[in-house]
Amino acid sequence: MSRRSAAAPQVSDVVVLGGGAAGLSLAHRLAEIAGPPDSPGVSPPLTLTLVEAPDGPLRPPERTWCHWHRDHPGDDGGTDGTGTDGDGDGLDEAVVASWSRLRVHGADGRALTVDPAPLRYRMIRSTGFESLVRARLAGSPGARLLRATADTVREAADGAVVHCTAPDGGALSLRARLVFDSRPPRVLPPARTHLLQHFRGWFVRTGVPRFDPAVADLMDFRVPQPRHGLAFGYVLPLAADRALVEYTEFSRAPLATEAYEAALDHYCRDVLGLGALTVEAAEQGVIPMTDGRFARRAGRSVFRIGTAGGATRPATGYTFAAVQRQSRAVAAALRAGRTSVPPPHGRRALAMDAVLLRALDTGRVDGPAFFTDLFRRVPAERLLRFLDGGTSLWEEFGVGLRTPVGPMLRTALELPFLPRRPPSAPSTGESHR
């Protein structure tokens, strides 16, 4: 079938575009309330279509997503992802590892290990999450998965129409009352600060045990620092002889793959002293860190979610936890017969992030010292809630007093007078975290 002879549009109440973290998370939530018109306990019932890119160049490789999770009494505390689901997120079976203790290494080599109880750091691999969501969709009579490439979305009188290309090259159209688009933005919005969090990670296996599976190295500043921005290592142990080891930079431009490889080789051999190792897989990505204003709406019936809708926390790059909160809120609204996409982050959090981004970009604060001092001076659980946007005004005031007050205040005072400018580089993908 040619694109000129497309069949009549297929109809769903809700279409979710994109099989990344945001699209999968929303489909996972909506599958719980999807069903035919006579579905018991669902008011009003809805039909759902998740559109995922078919296998090929448009489909991203396997990715890793990490997030904070609040333990529930009775959680087993292991690294196999089993146990009680502490906040009801329904993701336990997709969790491949978790850590109850975190370590930060300062540029001076001093290490600080913290226990952020009741929070744990959890890792989810995209293939496991995809399998979980596909099973939920298959078990929901009102939901389905469509493998196709979403091309364009346009408003219609009673919703929106999504034009897609099928795997065989044919055209198909989807008509929906609501469309939630998680595809990465083509262009980032104008902003006062444009930074990137860019990284490459190796899944390594060592010849002898080198890792403590109970401790994750969240930031290791014992790596050479770039002239502009900051760099750190990141180690998530999967076993005594296996780990994800990553090199990350916050700066204005990404590196060539060869530069990441050289940085990882130095970090693994000279800093971590891992000795002989095998690189079993690699991941690489770029995350926008910007104080640009991301629109959550692209029309009356079209909403943006994920990084495209501003879910990436500007100063940290964390996205997965915000996506879960937003997905739960959207599902709850639809269950109640309303349409609502709340902002992924509060105004105070975004304002504080804008100040920090500008302070880092201008060099007014030393990045490694800034983050290391926060972990040394603020209780771990409170700091992680702060980084996730879950602290009160008074808690945030207390954290602020433990930052370089002079440079941060100067930056806050100048921000209102700075123009927002378009980025010099195109947008890039979704967050690793």
Secondary structure by P-SEA (a helix, b strand, c coil): ccccccccbbbbcbbbccccaaaaaaaaaaaaaccccccccccccbbbbbbbbccccccccbbbbbbbbbbcccccccccccccccccccccccccccccbbbbbccccbbbbbbcccbbbbbbbaaaaaaaaaaaaaacccccccbbbbcccccccccbbbbbbccccbbbbbbccbbbbcccccccccccbbbbbccccccccccccccccccccccccccccccccccbbbbbbcccccccccccccccccccaaaaaaaaaaaacccccccccccccccccccccccccccccccccbbbcccccccccccccccaaaaaaaaaaaaaaaaacbbbbcccccaaaaaaaaaaaaaaaaccccaaaaaaaaaacccaaaaaaaaaccccaaaaaaaaaacaaaaaaaaaaacccbbbbcccccbbbbbcc
